[in-house]
Every structure is written in structure tokens, then in C-alpha cells.
């Protein structure tokens, strides 16, 4: 097929690469390749860390896509940081919330290692005062900027506006992967959720991804393999308008991260960045036929774009070749009818 992909973030590029490898002719169009949410993302491959009540489909998809990541990363020549993820709660209330998540994981048959305060600090010596937590040994991380750079080296992109004509008769199909800014008639299917994220440099980075609750405030700290960079994130705010970094958001992140890992006080501040995540009404992505002839959606991945990239690429390619659709992700599903995201 002759395929046009709108959007050169990690989702659009992964779809384009998969389609190219399957022998299709692909053109990717984006005015600023790799500059959207993928540029800000922390890159956690953490299906277990994201499991919560009522999100069984997201859990299933996350697990399936996480299993694809080792081969996907190897083919791209990027590294998966495979040291596991620590959950850590600063006080008894935080620990109660973590215990609820661990109960869900146990019921789902997932490997977890509950850790008391001393065990947690022995596993990650840089932790401050914590009440306890757990090790999720199968939750890892990757550097999304390296992933996007590797994909851009394999998938040529035309720098152009993508907003005017969604269906184009010059192509057999158009794949829309434009994040939180979908063109009409699909714009109502996603809503912008602002996320602010920080980057610092330190010679005392944590060994693991650390996902913490600090007196109810969620925070994660993600070390970059092979460098001294550490990513701290992320706020989550429903809003209208452009994504901007706020003083309040930076303060919340730094305050929680410093309590969790006191050595971050000595880190060099590098960057504060904000991007909109594409949320949907039921928090599940939109992957499959759009309802408009010749147009397929690969959008609405919210916090999970990096994790779900290889699976989304496979699902999009399978849909174009065989018509297969994952019912939970079908953009025409009843849960999305009649209301904005």
C-alpha cells in the first residue's frame, strides 16, 4: 500500500517503520518531527506500575507491548535500562496506597517483591525517609529521545503542516498519529492533559526507576542508562490552551523528588519542559478505523505512548493488511459515542 502517516512522534514513527519493514511505501508528514510529547516523555516501560482498578485492558496491552520492547530496542540500536522499578511511600498513608496496588498486581499474577523500609533503602541507598514499598523487577525504562532519533534515521519525514486534508486520494490510507492535536473530524476524541517534567544531571543518580508517593504527591525519578541525566516527573493537569511550565508544577516536582532522594539537592538543573498528553474519555488509545474511509487512527495514548509504541505499530499494520482490530482500542467503540473526551 501507499501510506501517509501524519505525526512524527514515537507512535507515528513506529507505525511508519513497521509498515516500511512490511514492504509498504510510507510518507511521514510533521512540521516539527519528534518535538511533541515524545520529546518530554520519561520513557517508563512500567505496565505493573500503572495498574489500577478498572484498567484491565490497559494492563493487558501494556504487558503485551512491554514484551515487544527488547526486540524493538535491539533493532533500533537503543538500550533498555533493565534494573526494575521501585515503588516507595514516604508515610503510612502513601504505603496504604501502594499496598492496594500490590494487591491488584498479586491478583493479576504479577511478580512483585514487597520491601520494608530497611530493605528498600538497602536496594536503593539514596532514598530518604520512606515507610516501605516494593520492587517491580519487570518494569524498566528507555530514553524516548534516543528512540525517536533512531526512528528518524530510518524513516524520512517531510516537514510540513498536517492539518488540512486528512483523507488524500493520492494515498491508499492515511494514519493519523498527531497526539493531542487531532485534525477534524476527530479533534473531539482527545483532550489535552498537561504534563511538566524536569531534567537534572548528577553523579549520584538512583540505580532504579523510582516511582514514589510523598505525602500523597506522586513523583517518579528515572535515571538515564549510560549518562548522568535524571528525569523527574510529572504533573498532570486538565486544561485548555498551550502547555507551559509553571512555577507551581516545578515546585511540586522538586519538593517531592528531593524528599524521596535527598541527594538530588546537589544535582545540576538542566531543563523544565511541558507538553500535552492526549487523553481519551475512557483513557484507552484510539487504534484502528476512524469511520472515515481511508483513515486510520493511532492516537490517544495519554501517558503510555512510549510503552505502547511497538504494539500500536503492529496493530496498525495488521489492521491495514488483514482488517483486524482490538475491540478495546477501536476508535468507533460505544464508550466514545456522543461526548467529547
C-alpha positions in Angstrom: 0.0 0.0 0.0 0.9 3.7 -0.3 0.5 5.1 3.2 0.8 8.6 4.6 1.4 9.0 8.3 0.5 12.3 10.0 2.7 12.8 13.0 6.4 12.0 13.7 6.3 11.3 17.4 7.2 7.9 18.7 3.8 6.5 17.7 3.7 7.8 14.2 7.4 6.9 13.6 7.0 3.4 15.0 3.9 2.8 12.7 5.8 4.1 9.7 8.8 1.9 10.4 6.7 -1.2 10.9 4.8 -0.5 7.6 8.1 0.1 5.8 9.6 -3.1 7.0 6.5 -4.9 5.8 7.0 -3.6 2.3 4.6 -0.7 2.1 5.5 2.7 0.7 5.3 5.3 3.5 5.5 9.0 3.7 5.6 10.7 7.2 4.5 14.3 7.5 5.1 16.6 10.5 6.1 20.2 10.9 8.3 19.5 13.9 9.4 15.8 14.0 9.9 14.4 17.4 9.1 17.7 19.2 5.9 16.8 20.9 5.1 14.7 23.9 7.7 12.1 22.9 10.4 14.8 23.5 9.2 15.3 27.1 8.4 11.7 28.0 10.3 9.9 30.7 10.2 6.6 28.9 9.0 4.3 31.6 8.1 0.8 30.4 6.0 0.1 33.5 2.8 -1.7 33.0 2.8 -3.0 36.6 3.5 0.4 37.9 0.5 1.8 36.1 -2.1 -0.9 37.0 -5.2 0.4 38.7 -8.8 -0.5 39.3 -10.9 -0.8 36.1 -8.0 -0.6 33.7 -7.6 -4.3 32.8 -7.4 -3.6 29.1 -4.7 -1.1 29.5 -2.8 -3.6 31.8 -3.2 -6.3 29.1 -2.0 -4.0 26.3 0.9 -2.7 28.4 2.2 -6.2 29.2 1.9 -7.2 25.6 3.8 -4.2 24.4 6.5 -4.4 27.1 7.2 -7.9 25.9 7.9 -6.5 22.4 10.3 -3.8 23.6 13.6 -5.8 23.9 13.5 -6.8 20.3 12.2 -3.4 19.2 15.0 -1.6 21.0 17.6 -4.1 19.8 16.6 -3.5 16.2 16.8 0.3 16.7 20.2 0.0 18.5 18.9 1.7 21.7 19.3 0.4 25.3 16.6 -0.7 27.6 17.5 0.2 31.2 16.7 -3.2 32.8 17.1 -2.6 36.6 13.5 -2.7 37.5 11.3 -0.1 39.2 10.9 0.7 42.9 7.7 1.8 44.4 8.3 3.9 47.5 5.9 5.5 50.0 7.1 8.3 52.3 4.5 7.8 55.0 1.9 5.3 56.2 -0.8 6.8 54.0 1.4 6.5 51.0 2.2 2.9 51.8 -1.5 2.1 52.1 -2.0 3.3 48.5 1.0 1.2 47.4 -0.4 -1.9 49.2 -3.7 -1.5 47.3 -1.7 -1.6 44.0 0.3 -4.6 45.1 -2.9 -6.4 45.9 -4.1 -5.8 42.4 -0.8 -7.0 41.0 -0.8 -10.1 43.1 -4.3 -10.9 41.9 -3.1 -10.4 38.3 -0.3 -12.9 38.9 2.5 -10.4 38.5 5.9 -10.8 40.1 6.4 -8.2 42.9 8.8 -8.1 45.8 7.3 -6.1 48.8 10.1 -4.3 50.7 10.2 -2.9 54.2 11.9 0.4 54.9 15.3 -1.1 55.5 15.1 -3.4 52.6 14.1 -0.6 50.3 16.9 1.6 51.4 19.4 -1.3 51.0 18.2 -1.7 47.5 18.3 2.0 46.7 20.7 3.6 49.2 20.0 7.2 48.1 16.4 7.0 49.3 15.4 9.3 52.2 12.9 8.5 54.9 10.4 6.1 53.5 7.8 3.8 55.1 8.2 1.0 52.6 7.4 -0.1 49.1 8.2 -2.8 46.5 10.4 -3.8 43.7 8.7 -4.4 40.3 11.5 -6.4 38.6 9.9 -6.5 35.1 9.2 -2.7 34.8 12.1 -0.9 33.0 12.8 2.3 31.1 14.1 3.6 27.8 15.2 7.1 26.6 12.5 8.3 24.2 14.7 10.9 22.6 17.2 8.2 21.6 14.3 6.0 20.3 12.9 8.9 18.2 16.3 9.8 16.9 16.9 6.1 15.8 13.5 6.0 14.1 14.1 9.3 12.3 17.3 7.8 11.0 15.2 5.0 9.4 12.0 6.9 8.4 12.3 10.0 6.3 9.9 12.8 7.3 8.5 15.7 5.3 8.4 18.8 7.4 5.0 20.3 6.5 1.7 21.3 8.1 -0.5 18.2 8.6 -3.8 20.0 9.3 -5.7 20.5 6.1 -6.7 17.3 4.2 -6.9 14.2 6.3 -8.1 11.8 3.5 -5.9 12.2 0.4 -6.8 10.2 -2.7 -3.1 10.1 -3.6 -2.7 7.5 -0.8 -4.4 4.2 -0.1 -4.6 5.1 3.6 -3.7 7.9 6.0 -2.6 7.1 9.6 -3.4 9.9 12.0 -0.9 10.0 14.8 -0.8 13.6 15.8 -1.1 13.2 19.6 -3.3 15.7 21.5 -4.0 17.8 18.4 -6.1 15.6 16.1 -7.5 17.1 12.9 -11.2 17.3 12.3 -13.4 15.4 12.4 -11.5 13.7 15.2 -10.5 16.5 17.5 -13.3 15.8 20.0 -11.9 12.3 20.7 -8.9 13.6 22.7 -8.3 16.2 25.3 -5.1 17.9 26.3 -3.6 16.9 29.7 -0.6 19.0 30.5 2.4 17.3 31.9 5.5 19.1 33.2 8.8 17.2 33.5 12.3 18.2 34.7 15.8 17.0 33.8 18.8 17.3 36.0 22.4 16.0 36.0 24.0 14.3 38.9 26.9 11.9 39.7 24.7 10.2 42.3 21.8 9.0 40.3 19.5 6.3 41.6 20.1 2.8 40.4 16.4 2.1 39.6 13.4 3.9 38.3 11.8 5.2 41.5 8.0 5.8 41.5 7.1 7.4 44.7 4.3 8.9 46.8 5.4 11.6 49.0 2.6 12.6 51.4 0.1 11.9 48.6 2.1 13.6 45.9 3.0 11.2 43.0 6.5 11.6 41.5 8.9 9.5 39.5 12.6 9.7 39.1 14.1 8.0 36.0 17.9 7.6 35.6 19.2 7.5 32.0 21.3 4.5 31.3 24.9 5.4 30.4 24.7 9.0 31.4 24.3 11.3 34.4 20.9 12.6 33.4 17.9 12.0 35.6 14.3 12.7 34.6 11.8 13.9 37.3 8.1 13.9 36.5 5.4 14.5 36.1 2.5 16.8 36.8 -0.9 16.0 35.3 -3.4 18.8 34.8 -6.6 19.0 32.7 -6.6 22.4 30.9 -7.3 24.3 27.7 -4.6 26.1 25.8 -0.9 25.5 25.2 1.2 23.5 27.6 3.5 25.7 29.7 5.9 25.1 32.6 4.5 26.6 35.8 6.3 27.7 39.0 3.8 25.6 41.0 4.4 22.5 38.9 8.2 22.8 39.2 8.0 23.3 42.9 5.8 20.3 43.5 8.1 18.0 41.5 11.3 19.2 43.1 9.9 19.1 46.6 8.6 15.6 46.3 11.7 14.3 44.4 14.1 15.9 47.0 12.3 14.3 49.9 12.4 10.9 48.1 16.0 11.2 47.0 17.8 13.9 49.1 21.0 13.7 47.0 19.1 15.5 44.2 19.8 18.7 46.1 23.2 18.6 44.6 22.1 17.9 41.1 22.6 20.5 38.3 19.3 21.7 36.9 19.1 21.2 33.1 15.6 21.6 31.8 11.9 22.1 32.6 9.5 21.2 29.8 5.8 20.8 29.3 3.8 19.0 26.7 0.1 18.0 26.3 -0.7 14.3 26.7 -3.6 13.1 24.5 -6.3 11.8 26.9 -9.5 10.0 25.8 -12.8 9.6 27.5 -12.0 6.1 28.8 -8.2 6.5 29.0 -7.6 3.9 26.2 -5.9 4.7 22.9 -7.6 5.1 19.6 -6.1 2.5 17.3 -8.0 1.3 14.2 -10.5 2.5 11.6 -11.7 6.1 12.1 -15.1 5.8 10.5 -13.8 7.9 7.6 -12.8 5.9 4.5 -9.1 5.6 4.1 -8.2 7.0 7.5 -6.9 5.0 10.5 -6.2 6.5 13.9 -3.1 5.8 16.1 -3.8 8.3 18.9 -5.0 9.0 22.4 -2.2 7.2 24.2 -2.2 9.5 27.2 0.7 8.6 29.5 1.6 5.4 27.6 2.8 6.4 24.2 6.4 5.1 24.6 5.3 1.9 26.3 2.6 1.1 23.7 4.6 2.2 20.6 5.7 -1.2 19.3 2.3 -2.8 19.9 0.5 0.1 18.3 2.7 -0.2 15.2 1.9 -3.9 14.9 -1.8 -3.3 15.4 -1.9 -0.6 12.8 0.0 -2.7 10.2 -2.2 -5.7 11.0 -5.3 -3.7 10.6 -4.3 -2.4 7.2 -3.3 -5.9 6.0 -6.0 -8.1 7.5 -8.7 -5.8 8.9 -8.0 -7.0 12.5 -9.0 -4.5 15.2 -8.5 -4.8 19.0 -12.1 -4.1 20.2 -10.8 -2.2 23.3 -9.0 0.3 21.1 -11.5 0.6 18.2 -12.0 4.4 17.7 -15.7 3.6 16.9 -16.3 1.9 20.3 -19.5 2.8 22.2 -17.6 4.3 25.1 -16.6 7.2 22.9 -20.0 7.9 21.4 -21.9 11.2 21.9 -19.5 13.0 24.1 -16.1 14.8 24.0 -13.0 13.2 25.6 
